[in-house]
Structures are given as structure tokens and as C-alpha cells.
């Protein structure tokens, strides 16, 4: 899967969950540079300023023009959770920052899926239990690796 396709799936997940987009203009420019083309991509690439409602409408157009289905909410949350887990495992986010991001993500689909419970617990306790931080970091890393090894895409 090309980088654009991965980023498109992540943006589609944000779209489904009602989250703000993370840079549609940059995504559109990268897609055009990679050889993808459609009217919605060109529009998004040239966009200077738009409100969230306009962006959502343009993104719907983009998905339709590329014949890409938006994921179901359970799949969307797992796609975004796995993206954060990669950042934790590869060191782009600290375990604490990653757990807090996953806790924030859990708020978009109540009740939170079970695979997010270890992150939510660690994020909620870590700051108040300084003596246990090493244990929490270890458990966050283990849980992130477990999440990445899970091949299912739906909620669990």
C-alpha cells in the first residue's frame, strides 16, 4: 500500500469519527506528486482556507472519486489506534504521550474497545504514581506491540 493510501485511510478514519483532519492539503499535494489525480485532489491541494464543514464535504467528494469506502467506526478507531501504537513502538511518541493520545481517541467511540483499556488505565494513573512509571511504560510498550500484532480490524 502506498503512503498516500495509508494516509487516506487514516483521514477516512478521522472523518468517520468526526475528528478534525490532520492535513488534507498536504495529503492532496503528496497524492498528486505520487501520480494520483482527480478533481477533488486538485481542489484540496489548492485550498488555502476552509472550515471543517467544507473540508468534510470535499473529503466525501474525494472518497467518491477515488471509489474508497470509509471504514466502519470500530475499524476507524482501530486504524488510528494502530497508527499511534506504531509511533509508541518506534519511539516517535513517548509511552505516556501515546497512552494519553489513545485515551483521547477512546472518547470518540464510547464505550472504549477493550484493547484500549490498558492505555487508558496507564494514562489515568501514570502522573499520580511516579514510583510506578517504569512499570507503566513497560506495559504501554507491551500493549502497543500486542495491538500491532492483532490482525483484526474491527473492535475487540
C-alpha positions as CSV (number, residue, x, y, z in Angstrom):
1,X,0.0,0.0,0.0
2,X,1.4,3.4,-1.0
3,X,2.0,6.1,1.6
4,X,-0.9,8.1,0.2
5,X,-3.3,5.2,0.6
6,X,-2.3,4.7,4.2
7,X,-2.7,8.4,4.9
8,X,-6.1,8.5,3.1
9,X,-7.3,5.6,5.2
10,X,-6.3,7.4,8.4
11,X,-8.0,10.6,7.2
12,X,-11.1,8.5,6.4
13,X,-11.0,7.1,9.9
14,X,-10.9,10.6,11.3
15,X,-13.8,11.6,9.0
16,X,-15.9,8.7,10.3
17,X,-15.3,9.5,13.9
18,X,-16.0,13.2,13.4
19,X,-12.4,14.2,14.3
20,X,-10.6,17.1,12.8
21,X,-8.5,16.3,9.7
22,X,-4.7,16.2,10.0
23,X,-3.6,18.0,6.9
24,X,-5.8,17.3,3.8
25,X,-4.0,19.8,1.7
26,X,-0.6,18.2,2.3
27,X,-2.1,14.8,1.7
28,X,-3.6,16.0,-1.6
29,X,-0.2,17.5,-2.7
30,X,1.6,14.3,-1.9
31,X,-1.0,12.3,-3.8
32,X,-0.7,14.4,-6.9
33,X,3.1,14.1,-6.7
34,X,2.7,10.4,-6.5
35,X,0.7,10.3,-9.7
36,X,-2.9,10.2,-8.3
37,X,-5.3,12.6,-9.8
38,X,-8.9,13.6,-9.6
39,X,-10.8,16.9,-9.3
40,X,-11.2,16.7,-5.6
41,X,-7.5,16.1,-5.1
42,X,-6.7,19.2,-7.2
43,X,-9.2,21.2,-5.2
44,X,-7.9,20.1,-1.9
45,X,-4.3,20.7,-3.0
46,X,-5.0,24.3,-3.9
47,X,-7.1,25.1,-0.9
48,X,-5.8,27.9,1.3
49,X,-8.6,28.1,3.9
50,X,-11.8,26.2,4.5
51,X,-13.9,25.4,7.5
52,X,-14.4,21.9,8.8
53,X,-17.8,21.5,7.1
54,X,-16.3,22.4,3.7
55,X,-13.4,20.0,4.3
56,X,-15.8,17.2,5.2
57,X,-17.8,17.8,2.0
58,X,-14.6,17.9,-0.1
59,X,-13.3,14.8,1.6
60,X,-16.6,13.0,0.8
61,X,-16.1,14.0,-2.9
62,X,-12.6,12.7,-2.8
63,X,-13.6,9.3,-1.4
64,X,-16.3,9.0,-4.0
65,X,-14.0,10.0,-6.9
66,X,-11.3,7.5,-5.7
67,X,-14.0,4.9,-5.0
68,X,-12.8,4.4,-1.5
69,X,-15.2,3.3,1.2
70,X,-15.0,5.0,4.6
71,X,-14.3,2.5,7.4
72,X,-16.9,1.5,10.0
73,X,-16.4,3.3,13.3
74,X,-14.9,0.2,15.0
75,X,-12.4,-0.2,12.2
76,X,-11.7,3.5,12.2
77,X,-10.8,3.6,15.8
78,X,-8.5,0.6,15.4
79,X,-6.7,2.1,12.4
80,X,-6.0,5.3,14.3
81,X,-5.0,3.3,17.5
82,X,-2.6,1.2,15.5
83,X,-1.1,4.3,13.9
84,X,-0.4,5.7,17.5
85,X,0.9,2.3,18.6
86,X,3.5,2.4,15.7
87,X,4.6,5.8,17.0
88,X,5.0,4.4,20.5
89,X,6.9,1.3,19.5
90,X,9.2,3.3,17.1
91,X,9.9,6.0,19.6
92,X,8.1,8.9,17.9
93,X,5.9,9.3,20.9
94,X,6.8,8.6,24.5
95,X,4.8,5.8,26.1
96,X,3.0,8.3,28.3
97,X,2.1,10.6,25.4
98,X,1.0,7.7,23.3
99,X,-1.2,6.3,26.1
100,X,-2.8,9.8,26.6
101,X,-3.4,10.1,22.8
102,X,-5.1,6.7,22.9
103,X,-7.2,7.7,25.9
104,X,-8.3,10.8,23.9
105,X,-9.1,8.6,20.9
106,X,-11.3,6.4,23.1
107,X,-13.6,9.3,23.7
108,X,-14.7,9.2,20.1
109,X,-16.4,5.8,20.3
110,X,-17.9,5.1,23.8
111,X,-17.6,2.7,25.3
112,X,-13.9,2.3,24.6
113,X,-12.8,-1.0,23.0
114,X,-11.1,-3.5,25.3
115,X,-7.8,-3.2,23.5
116,X,-7.6,0.5,24.6
117,X,-8.2,-0.3,28.3
118,X,-4.5,-0.8,29.3
119,X,-3.6,2.6,27.7
120,X,-6.5,4.4,29.4
121,X,-5.5,2.9,32.8
122,X,-1.9,3.8,32.4
123,X,-2.6,7.3,31.2
124,X,-5.0,7.9,34.1
125,X,-2.6,6.6,36.8
126,X,0.9,7.4,35.5
127,X,1.2,11.0,36.6
128,X,0.0,10.3,40.1
129,X,2.2,7.3,40.7
130,X,5.8,8.3,39.9
131,X,7.2,5.2,41.5
132,X,5.3,3.0,39.1
133,X,6.2,5.0,35.9
134,X,8.7,2.4,34.7
135,X,6.1,-0.4,35.1
136,X,3.5,1.7,33.2
137,X,5.9,2.5,30.4
138,X,6.8,-1.2,30.1
139,X,3.1,-2.1,30.0
140,X,2.3,0.6,27.4
141,X,5.0,-0.7,25.2
142,X,3.8,-4.3,25.6
143,X,0.2,-3.3,24.9
144,X,1.3,-1.3,21.8
145,X,3.1,-4.3,20.4
146,X,0.1,-6.5,21.1
147,X,-2.2,-4.1,19.3
148,X,0.1,-4.1,16.3
149,X,0.2,-7.9,16.3
150,X,-3.6,-8.1,16.3
151,X,-4.6,-8.7,12.7
152,X,-8.3,-8.0,13.1
153,X,-9.5,-4.6,12.0
154,X,-12.8,-4.4,14.0
155,X,-13.4,-3.6,17.6
156,X,-12.3,-6.1,20.2
